[in-house]
Amino acid sequence: MAMGIIPAIMPDENGEVINGRFVPDNEDYLISNRQKEANKKKFLIGQENKTLFEDIAGRFTFTLSSTIKELNQDQRFTTAEKTRIMFLGTYVTFQEQGSYLRHENGNFILKNKLQELLEIKNKKEFYTFFNKLVDTGILIEEIEGKSKVYLKWNSKYHFKGSPSATAQKEKNLVKTFDKQVRELYKEKNEKGKAVHSPTNLYTLFMVLPYIHPEANILCRYPERDLNTCEPLTLPELAEMFGFQRSNDLKRKLFKVLLKGLPVFTMQQNVYETHIVVNPFIVYRTNKAPNSALLVHFRDTAKRLLKRKGIAIKEEQGLLL
């Protein structure tokens, strides 16, 4: 017998029903609470949007915000080298695969190919950086021959796979989307010159620990809810990172573009300005970004969809 969905409001002892219908004893029905059905629908829409967002944004790598804070303070590395660390982290394999540096086609990134990948022209500069990676334990060499040295990455800095319960509970996770980070690092202008220097690009990576997990706004306390997270103003952020003038930081932020599209936007009211980060480059939750956030970066979504050859559906809530 076909089963029907009716409101789960049952009659009283006299058989009277004010809001609902009587369920006959001799028929089979699926009793469904209206609120539960609404919640289920909301969940399914959320899951659909999450799937769509992840399909557009692509593969991602986890980094711990606490590790990035340590890297910010690490005097052993220059800002350019710190950017290169973040870039190399996008090539790490899943932890169960050994956390090696590999291309998406499965080919290992060997030591003798690393300088070319990093686009460092000066050999001495490359080996200075490489030796620092090894000395600090970020990179481990596995030598099978003179021209066959595999590179294993320290999962404290980047990893793929299931994060620890502690990292999730403490909201210590940052997700950076691999292809977009690589595009930022490798993009060239019409003359073949790099659009971003590694030094300037670190402006993005240094602020990652301060991104609020839902709003993608830079906050003093991103682990708190939106009412108490204290969004950082431009002058406050400039002071935090040692800029003499907030306009110097502002120029650096707006200079970071993904194929000509914004990585940062400003939300301004009469009193102050807050900074929002593009969620297609970095995001922190396991949910899809809401429409209020995505509207700032709609052009990025369109470009990424076009890159994948996916037709844009205007009615899709994710892109509204």
Residue pairs with C-beta under 8 A, 6 or more apart in sequence:
1 27
1 28
3 28
3 29
3 30
4 29
4 30
5 29
5 30
5 32
5 37
6 20
6 21
6 23
6 29
6 31
6 32
7 19
7 20
7 21
7 32
7 33
7 34
8 20
8 31
8 32
8 33
8 34
9 17
9 18
9 19
9 20
10 17
10 20
10 23
11 17
11 20
11 22
15 22
23 29
23 31
45 317
46 287
46 288
49 288
49 317
49 318
50 286
50 287
50 288
52 288
52 316
52 318
53 279
53 288
53 289
53 318
55 308
55 310
56 280
56 301
56 304
56 305
56 308
56 310
57 177
57 180
57 279
57 280
57 283
57 304
58 177
58 178
58 179
58 180
58 304
59 104
59 160
59 177
59 178
59 179
60 175
60 176
60 177
60 178
60 283
61 89
61 90
61 92
61 158
61 159
61 160
61 175
61 176
61 178
62 158
62 159
62 160
62 161
62 163
62 167
62 173
62 174
62 175
63 86
63 89
63 157
63 158
63 173
63 174
63 176
63 208
64 156
64 167
64 172
64 173
64 174
65 172
65 173
65 174
65 208
65 209
65 222
66 172
66 209
67 156
67 157
68 174
68 205
68 206
68 208
68 209
69 209
71 77
71 82
71 85
71 157
72 82
72 206
72 209
74 82
76 132
76 136
77 85
77 132
78 199
79 198
79 199
79 202
79 206
80 197
80 198
80 199
80 202
81 129
81 132
81 198
82 202
82 205
82 206
83 185
83 198
83 199
83 201
83 202
83 205
84 118
84 129
84 198
85 133
85 138
85 157
86 176
86 181
86 202
86 205
87 118
87 181
87 182
87 185
87 198
88 101
88 117
88 118
88 153
88 158
89 153
89 157
89 158
89 176
90 158
90 176
90 178
90 181
90 182
91 101
91 102
91 103
91 109
91 153
91 178
92 99
92 100
92 101
92 153
92 155
92 158
92 159
92 160
93 99
93 100
93 101
93 102
93 160
94 160
94 161
95 155
95 159
95 160
95 161
96 161
98 152
99 152
99 153
99 154
99 155
99 159
100 108
100 109
100 150
100 151
100 152
100 153
101 108
101 109
101 114
101 151
101 152
101 153
102 108
102 109
103 109
108 150
108 151
109 117
109 151
110 147
110 148
110 149
110 150
110 151
111 130
111 141
111 149
111 151
112 147
112 149
114 126
114 130
114 151
115 123
115 126
118 126
118 129
119 186
119 194
120 126
120 129
130 139
133 139
134 140
134 141
137 154
138 153
138 154
138 157
139 151
139 152
139 153
139 154
140 151
140 152
140 153
140 154
141 149
141 150
141 151
141 152
142 149
142 150
142 151
142 152
143 149
143 150
144 150
153 159
163 173
166 172
167 173
170 223
171 213
171 222
171 223
171 284
173 284
174 208
174 209
174 211
174 282
174 284
175 282
175 283
175 284
176 208
176 281
176 282
177 280
177 281
177 282
177 283
180 258
180 280
180 281
180 304
181 281
183 258
183 259
184 196
184 201
184 204
184 256
184 258
184 263
184 281
185 196
185 198
185 201
186 194
187 194
187 195
187 196
187 259
188 194
188 195
189 195
195 257
196 255
196 256
200 252
200 255
200 256
201 256
203 249
203 252
203 253
203 255
203 256
204 256
204 263
204 277
204 281
204 282
206 241
207 218
207 237
207 275
207 277
208 282
209 222
210 218
210 219
210 220
210 222
210 232
210 237
211 217
211 218
211 219
211 222
211 277
211 282
211 284
212 218
212 219
212 222
212 226
212 229
212 231
212 284
213 222
213 284
213 285
214 226
214 285
214 287
214 290
215 226
215 229
215 276
215 293
216 276
216 277
216 278
216 279
216 282
216 283
216 284
216 289
216 293
217 229
217 231
217 267
217 274
217 275
217 276
217 277
218 231
218 232
218 237
218 274
218 275
218 276
218 277
219 229
219 230
219 231
219 232
220 229
220 230
220 231
220 232
220 236
221 228
221 229
221 230
222 229
222 284
223 229
224 230
231 274
232 240
232 274
232 275
233 272
233 273
233 274
234 246
234 249
234 250
234 266
234 273
234 275
235 246
237 246
237 249
237 275
238 244
238 245
238 246
238 248
238 249
241 249
243 249
253 263
253 264
253 275
254 262
254 264
256 263
256 264
257 263
258 278
258 280
258 281
258 300
259 303
261 278
261 297
261 299
261 300
261 303
262 278
262 296
262 297
262 300
263 277
263 278
263 281
264 275
264 276
264 277
264 278
265 275
265 276
265 278
265 296
265 297
266 273
266 274
266 275
266 276
267 273
267 274
267 275
267 276
268 274
276 293
276 296
278 296
278 297
278 300
279 289
279 293
279 294
279 297
280 297
280 300
280 301
280 304
283 289
288 318
291 317
291 318
291 320
294 301
294 318
294 319
294 320
295 320
298 319
301 318
301 319
302 312
302 319
305 311
305 312
306 312
312 319
313 319
314 320
